[in-house]
Amino acid sequence: LARPEVSTLVLKSTRPMPEERVPGFLAEWASRAYRIKGFIMVTGGRLLAVECTPEQTRIRPVDHSPGITELIALTDQFSGDEWEESFARFRKGVP
């Protein structure tokens, strides 16, 4: 069998996302990635650590704050452009 062409995608943003929108954003992508891991800056300057696989999503607050969102996804099912556009929509509250 041929190995799937897996991409490593990096999403970075200095703009915070409202915390209540984070689970929905991750749910949209976790089932289509082998793994998503990183940090999401939420409104109010809080930082959330996230770890996702198709079967499980963990979100927890962390004490330190690099001041940015930085997520890494391993996938063969979506592009970086699609992921970034979705992040912007969720951040703005646009369906």
C-alpha atoms as a printed R data frame, in Angstrom:
   type eleno elety resid chain resno       x      y      z
1  ATOM     1    CA   LEU     A     1   0.000  0.000  0.000
2  ATOM     2    CA   ALA     A     2   1.135  3.510 -0.744
3  ATOM     3    CA   ARG     A     3   1.617  5.817  2.201
4  ATOM     4    CA   PRO     A     4  -0.776  8.787  2.350
5  ATOM     5    CA   GLU     A     5   0.706 12.165  1.584
6  ATOM     6    CA   VAL     A     6   0.549 13.768  5.033
7  ATOM     7    CA   SER     A     7   0.996 17.517  5.378
8  ATOM     8    CA   THR     A     8   2.167 19.405  8.426
9  ATOM     9    CA   LEU     A     9   0.156 22.618  8.652
10 ATOM    10    CA   VAL     A    10   0.942 25.523 10.958
11 ATOM    11    CA   LEU     A    11  -1.652 28.129 11.901
12 ATOM    12    CA   LYS     A    12  -0.442 31.276 13.656
13 ATOM    13    CA   SER     A    13  -2.479 34.308 14.670
14 ATOM    14    CA   THR     A    14  -2.095 37.233 17.042
15 ATOM    15    CA   ARG     A    15  -5.882 37.748 17.100
16 ATOM    16    CA   PRO     A    16  -7.755 36.052 19.950
17 ATOM    17    CA   MET     A    17 -10.778 33.805 19.489
18 ATOM    18    CA   PRO     A    18 -13.732 33.957 21.866
19 ATOM    19    CA   GLU     A    19 -13.316 30.986 24.208
20 ATOM    20    CA   GLU     A    20 -16.845 29.670 23.614
21 ATOM    21    CA   ARG     A    21 -16.029 29.183 19.889
22 ATOM    22    CA   VAL     A    22 -12.900 27.063 20.417
23 ATOM    23    CA   PRO     A    23 -14.688 23.675 20.817
24 ATOM    24    CA   GLY     A    24 -16.676 24.195 17.612
25 ATOM    25    CA   PHE     A    25 -13.591 25.176 15.635
26 ATOM    26    CA   LEU     A    26 -11.672 22.124 16.823
27 ATOM    27    CA   ALA     A    27 -14.652 19.800 16.236
28 ATOM    28    CA   GLU     A    28 -14.770 20.906 12.601
29 ATOM    29    CA   TRP     A    29 -11.164 19.815 11.995
30 ATOM    30    CA   ALA     A    30 -10.213 17.108 14.529
31 ATOM    31    CA   SER     A    31 -12.020 14.334 12.665
32 ATOM    32    CA   ARG     A    32 -10.041 15.158  9.509
33 ATOM    33    CA   ALA     A    33  -6.571 15.292 11.077
34 ATOM    34    CA   TYR     A    34  -4.323 12.615 12.503
35 ATOM    35    CA   ARG     A    35  -3.396 15.110 15.217
36 ATOM    36    CA   ILE     A    36  -3.802 18.783 16.110
37 ATOM    37    CA   LYS     A    37  -1.735 20.246 18.894
38 ATOM    38    CA   GLY     A    38  -0.803 23.705 20.146
39 ATOM    39    CA   PHE     A    39  -2.161 26.805 21.807
40 ATOM    40    CA   ILE     A    40  -5.113 29.114 21.156
41 ATOM    41    CA   MET     A    41  -5.144 32.651 22.527
42 ATOM    42    CA   VAL     A    42  -8.659 33.532 23.637
43 ATOM    43    CA   THR     A    43 -10.331 36.849 24.385
44 ATOM    44    CA   GLY     A    44  -9.070 38.336 27.627
45 ATOM    45    CA   GLY     A    45  -5.484 37.226 27.027
46 ATOM    46    CA   ARG     A    46  -5.950 33.665 28.296
47 ATOM    47    CA   LEU     A    47  -4.150 30.814 26.613
48 ATOM    48    CA   LEU     A    48  -5.604 27.343 26.030
49 ATOM    49    CA   ALA     A    49  -3.531 24.254 25.265
50 ATOM    50    CA   VAL     A    50  -5.250 21.919 22.798
51 ATOM    51    CA   GLU     A    51  -4.595 18.309 21.785
52 ATOM    52    CA   CYS     A    52  -6.848 16.601 19.246
53 ATOM    53    CA   THR     A    53  -7.086 13.253 17.540
54 ATOM    54    CA   PRO     A    54 -10.112 12.039 15.570
55 ATOM    55    CA   GLU     A    55 -11.372 10.294 18.722
56 ATOM    56    CA   GLN     A    56 -10.586 12.837 21.443
57 ATOM    57    CA   THR     A    57 -10.166 16.573 22.025
58 ATOM    58    CA   ARG     A    58  -8.520 17.994 25.155
59 ATOM    59    CA   ILE     A    59  -8.654 21.711 25.973
60 ATOM    60    CA   ARG     A    60  -7.062 23.083 29.124
61 ATOM    61    CA   PRO     A    61  -5.967 26.525 30.338
62 ATOM    62    CA   VAL     A    62  -2.257 27.153 30.812
63 ATOM    63    CA   ASP     A    63  -0.489 29.717 32.978
64 ATOM    64    CA   HIS     A    64   2.095 30.986 30.530
65 ATOM    65    CA   SER     A    65   1.209 33.062 27.489
66 ATOM    66    CA   PRO     A    66   3.299 33.486 24.330
67 ATOM    67    CA   GLY     A    67   0.726 36.027 23.122
68 ATOM    68    CA   ILE     A    68  -0.236 34.146 19.961
69 ATOM    69    CA   THR     A    69  -2.248 31.238 18.652
70 ATOM    70    CA   GLU     A    70  -0.027 28.526 17.252
71 ATOM    71    CA   LEU     A    71  -1.524 25.223 16.125
72 ATOM    72    CA   ILE     A    72   0.040 22.346 14.200
73 ATOM    73    CA   ALA     A    73  -2.016 19.780 12.282
74 ATOM    74    CA   LEU     A    74  -0.960 16.525 10.646
75 ATOM    75    CA   THR     A    75  -3.470 15.757  7.892
76 ATOM    76    CA   ASP     A    76  -4.073 14.547  4.383
77 ATOM    77    CA   GLN     A    77  -7.633 15.899  4.210
78 ATOM    78    CA   PHE     A    78  -7.467 19.718  4.233
79 ATOM    79    CA   SER     A    79  -5.218 22.588  3.232
80 ATOM    80    CA   GLY     A    80  -3.634 25.330  5.281
81 ATOM    81    CA   ASP     A    81  -5.761 27.912  3.461
82 ATOM    82    CA   GLU     A    82  -8.998 26.107  4.395
83 ATOM    83    CA   TRP     A    83  -7.890 25.864  8.021
84 ATOM    84    CA   GLU     A    84  -6.897 29.539  8.250
85 ATOM    85    CA   GLU     A    85 -10.166 30.694  6.628
86 ATOM    86    CA   SER     A    86 -12.147 28.623  9.121
87 ATOM    87    CA   PHE     A    87 -10.151 30.033 12.044
88 ATOM    88    CA   ALA     A    88 -10.931 33.574 10.864
89 ATOM    89    CA   ARG     A    89 -14.662 32.758 10.510
90 ATOM    90    CA   PHE     A    90 -14.899 31.207 13.976
91 ATOM    91    CA   ARG     A    91 -12.918 34.081 15.481
92 ATOM    92    CA   LYS     A    92 -15.360 36.593 13.978
93 ATOM    93    CA   GLY     A    93 -18.439 34.486 14.718
94 ATOM    94    CA   VAL     A    94 -19.347 34.052 11.037
95 ATOM    95    CA   PRO     A    95 -20.920 30.658 10.246
